[in-house]
């Protein structure tokens, strides 16, 4: 179990470094040396703050609804157990250990933090300062959807997930733009991904 968790932690940290760390270095360098902004201002512009708390409540409520819908719907397992699916690693994984820490690493850190910081923190935040909020939100959701089209390579019959991904990105973008923070979108994204991983683990347990 230790090696499995260690590998999962390393993978999560590498993903954060690649999707969040490197873009932030360029973002920081541009604002620090070109715009002469202080670190606190740069962090705020990147969505690294609490933001308006009511939007965090909206995110929490949406997370509960999304997780409940996932548990009630119980999507077919077979596509998520195929080679290439990120949830394949959770097939038959013992619950609660190591399934829960593995799911938290994947949902909270590897995908939730890394993707929300890049797509909502940097991209949506930058767009919202250049174009009207509606267009900024539509653009960031479209950009977020593009890499998720790879779902079709692994599980083409799950194409109906793509409108759900797009709608979720729109809601996450709205939370980010209105609140000024990635905290709400991060909570929503992480909750869904953790729940999906644990669902696969529980439903495939021997």
JOJO-V495770 format. One record per run of one state. SS is the DSSP state (2 for helix, 1 for strand, 0 for the rest). FROM is the first residue (numbers start at 1). TO is the last residue. Records with the same first field share a line. If there is no record, write none. Layout:
BEGIN
SS=FROM-TO / FROM-TO
END
This chain:
BEGIN
0=1-1 / 35-38 / 46-52 / 74-77 / 82-85 / 91-98 / 129-132 / 149-150 / 155-155 / 159-160 / 180-182 / 204-206
2=2-34 / 39-45 / 53-73 / 78-81 / 86-90 / 99-128 / 133-148 / 151-154 / 156-158 / 161-179 / 183-203
END
